Amino acid sequence: MFNRLIRPWNTLTPWPRPGDLVRELSGTMGDGTHPSFAGQEQRNNSQPSGPSWRNDTGRPLASGAWLEAHHVAKLPERSAFASRIAERKPRRIVDLGCGTGLWLQLLSDAVSPDCELLGIDSDEAALASARLRATAWPQSAEFTALDFETQANELPDADIFLAFNVFPYITNLWELLATLKSKIRPGGCLIVRQYDGALLRIGPMSDRDRQLIDLSLMASVAGSGQFKHYDLDRVFESVASSSFHSKEIDFEVFRRVAPYPPEFQNYLLNTVEWTRRHISDEARERLDAWHLKTGHANATSVQSYFMEVDLVAWLS
C-alpha cells in the first residue's frame, strides 16, 4: 500500500530548530484582499518570500508541494479510506479535481487491475504529473483537462465519482450533483470529502490567542474571492438536499498529538507558515509564540496537538 510514495518522509523539509525564523510565504490575495488587511498584505509582500503553494491555475494551497505534504501526513487514514472504496469493486472511478493523482495512486494499489482510473482537472501541469505517476499502474489510467462545472455533460459514466475538496469552487452545486447522479452506473455512488478552515485547531493555547488568530485569519481569507476554505455549510446543505436516494453523511476527524511522526511534521509546519502569512501582526506574534513553545519540539515534555475535520458523504 505504501510502496509508491512520491518521496520518502526523510526527504521532507527538516523541522525548525528552536530560535529559527519561520520563513514567509509569497503570493498575494490580489484584488480580493479584505480591506481591513490590505495594509498588512502590503507589508508582508516586502518580506522575504518562499513557495506560494499555488497551482498553475492560481488556486492557493493546490500546488504539488502542498498537496504532497498534506497527503504524506495523512497517508494511513487515506489508505484506509481507499480500501473502503475498493470494497465496492468498481470498474471505473472518476476523480473530479484529481490534481497530481495522489488519491488515484492509492486506489491503484487497492482496486482490481481491470478498474479504469480517470482523472479530471483544469490544471495542465498537475495532469502532466499525474500521467507520469500513472505509468507504473496496472490499471488503465487517463487524465483529461475539463471544467467539470461548465462541461459536466462531457463527463463519462462511472461506478464511483470522487469529489474531494472541490465543491466550494462550484457555483451551482445542485445542478452539478444532478448531472453526476445521472452518470452514476447502477450500484455506484458519488463520494464527497470537504475540508473546512474553521474546523482546524492547534493547541493548547489560551482562548484569547485562539480567538485572535482564528478571527484574523477568517477576516483575511474569507474576504477573498480566491480562498474557498469556509464553505462547508453550503456544501453540506447541497449534499443533504440533493436528489440522491441514499445519503450517508458524516464527519471524519484527523488528529495528531505530540510527539509527532516525521511524516506529519512538514504538513504542520506548512500550515503554521501559511496561517501566519495571512494574519495580523498581533495574531502572528501569538502564533509564533505557540510555535516556538511547542511546534519544534518532539519531546514528550512539550505537548501539543493538531486536529481538523472533514465532511464525508457517500451518495447513491
N, C-alpha and C positions, 0 to 999 in steps of 0.2 A: 504493500500500500504506500510505503514511503520511499520507494526506490527511484522516483523520478522528480525529486525536488529540483527547483530551479538552481539553487546553490545551497550548500550546507550552512547551518546556522553559524558555524565558526568563521565564516567569511563576512558576516554582517558587521555593521559599524560597532566598534567597541563601546562598552558602557562608559560614560564620562567619569573621570576621577573627581574626588572632592575638590572644589575650587575651580574646576573647568568652567569656562563660559559656554553657555548653550548658544550655538550659532543661530543667527537669524535666518528666516526663510525669505526667498524672493517671491515676487508675484504680488500684484495689487488687486484691490477689489474693483477696479475700473469705475465706471460711472455709477455702479450700484452701491458704492460705499455709503454706509449710513451717515447722515450729516453730522451726527454727534461725534463721529470718529474720523472725519476727514482729515483733521489736523494730525491726529495720531498716525494715520496711514502715511501721510506725507513725511512725518519724522522717521517712521520705520523704513521707508524706502531709501533713506540716505544712509542706512546702516549696511554693514557687510551682508551679502546675500549668499544663500545656498540654494538647494534644489526647491523648485516651486511645487513639485508633485502634481502638475497639470498634464493631462494628455494632449495629443495634437489637436483635439477639438476645443481645447481651452478649459475643459471641465476640471475643477480643483479636486484634489485627493483622488485622482483617477490615473495617475501615471503608473508605468510598470513598476517603478521602485516602491511607491507607496503600496500598491496592491500586493506586491510580493511580500513586503514586511508584514502586512496585515494577514496574508494567507499563511505564512510560516508560523506566525504567533498562534493561529487558531487551527493548526493542522489536525490535531487529534479530534476535535469536535467536528470539523468539516469532513474528515474521512468517515466518521461515524454517520454523518448525515448523508453522504454519498452512498453508503451501504444501504441506508433506508430506501433511497431512490432505486437502487439496483434490485431490491426485493420485489419491485413491481414488474421486473423483467421487460423493460421497454425495448422496442425495436427501433425507435427513433426518438432522440432527445434534441430539442432546440433550445439553445441558451440565448436569451434576449439580453443584449448588452454584455457579451461574453468577454470583452476586454482581451487580455493576452491568453485566455483559455485555461485559467487556473482551475476553475470548477470542472470543466470538461476533462482536464487531465486526471483529476481524482476519479471522475466517473469512468474514464477509460480503464482504470485499474479495477473498477468494481463491476462493470456490466459485461455482458456477453460480447465476444468479438464480432458477432453479426449485428450488433446495435449500431445504427448510424448516429454520428455526433455532428450536429450542425451549430455553428456559432454565428450570431448576428450582431453587428456593431457598426457604428458610423465612423470609428477611428481606424483609418487605414494602417497606421503604424502598429496599433495593437493587433490588428488582424494578421499583419505580416509576422509578428512574434508568435501568434497562435498557430499559424500554419507551420512555422519552423518547429514549434513544440510538438506538433501532432505527427511529425514524420515517423516517429517510432511507435505510434499507437497501433494496436492490432485492428482497430475498427476503421471503417471508412469515415473520414472527417472532412468537413467542408466549412469554409468561413466566408461569409458574404457581407459586403458593405450595404447597409439598408437602414433607412429611417423607419423603424417599425411602428412609429405613431402615424405618420402620413402614408406609409406604404404597407400597412398591416395586411391588406388583401393579397400581397405578394408573398406572404409567409407560407411555407409548406405546412401540411398537416403533420401532426406528431402525436406520439403516445404521451410525451411529457414536455411541457414548456417550462423553462426556468425564467423567473423574473426577479433577480436578486439585486436590490438597491438601485433599481432603475425607475420605479413608478413615480417618484417625485419629479422627474423630468418630463412626465407625460401630462399634457394639459387636460385632455378628455379621457379620464381613466375608464369611465363606464363604457364608452364606445370601444376602446381597445379590449377591455375584458369581454365584451360581447363578441368581438371578432375572434379572439383567441378561443373562446368557448366553441365557436363554430368549426374550428380547425383541430380540435382535440379528437383523436380517434376513440372509438368505443373502449371503455375501461381505462382511459387515460386521465391525465389531470394537469392542472397548472399549479406550480409551486412558487409561492411568493415569499421572499425574505426581505425585510426592510429594517435598516438601522435608523436610529433617531438620535441626534446630537444631545437632546435634552435628557436622555436616559443613560448617558455616560457619566461615570462617577469615579473619582480617585480620592484617596484619603489615607489616613484620617486627617482632617483639618477642621478648624473652627467653623461654626455656622456663618460667621461674618465673612471669613475669607471665601468660603464656598459661594455664598450669595454674590459677593463682589465679582468673583471670576466668572460664574455662570451668567449673570446678568450682563456683564461687559461683553462676553463672547456672543451671547444671543443678539444683543443690540447691534454689534458689528457685523455678524454673519447673516442673521435672519433678515437684515435690511438690504441685503444684496440680492440681485437677480441671479447671481451665479451659483450661490451655495444653496443646496436643497436638502439641508440636514435637519429640518424641523417640520417635516411634513407627514409624520406618522399618522396623525388623526385623519387626514384626508385619505390616505392610503387605506387605513382600517375601515373607514366609512364606505369607501368604494368597494372594497372586497366584501364586506358584510352585507351590503345591499345589492350585490351583483346577482345575476340570474342563474348562477350555478346551483345545481340541486343539492350537492353535498359541500359543506364548508367546514373544514376543521381549522379553526383559528386559535392560535396560542402565542405565547411569548417564550423566548429562549434566552436564558441568562448566560453570558460569558463572564468568567471570573478568574482572576489570578491573585494569589496572596504571596507576599514576600516570604522567603527568598524566591525571586522569580527565575524560571528556567531561562537559559541563554537565548533560546529561540523566540522568547517573548520580549526581551529587553529592547530590541530595536523598535518594535511597534510602540511600546510605551514612550520611549524617547522621542520618536517622531510625533506622537500625539501631543506630548508636552510642548515640543518646539512649535508645532503648527498652532496650538492654542495661544501661546504667548505672542505669536506674530500678529494676532488679531484682537488682543485685549488692551485695555487702558494701561497706562504706566503703573498706577497703583495696584491694579489686579496682577500685572506681570511681576511686580515685586513680591506679592504674596505667593504666587505660583512658584517663583524661583526659590523662595524660602522653603516651601514644601519640598521641592525637588532636591535642594541641597541637603535637607534633613533626611529624606527617605529615598529619593529616586535613584541615587547612585549606589545605595548600599544593598548588599545581599546578605549581610549578617543578620542572624535571627534576632539580634538585639534591637534592630530597627525595623519595625513592622509597618507595612503599607499594603494597600490593595488597589485593584483596578477592576471595574465592573461595567458592563454595558448590556443592553437588552435589545433583541431583535424581535420584530413581529414575524411570525412564521405561519403561513396559511397553505393548506392543501385544498384545492378547489376542483371539483369534478361534476 
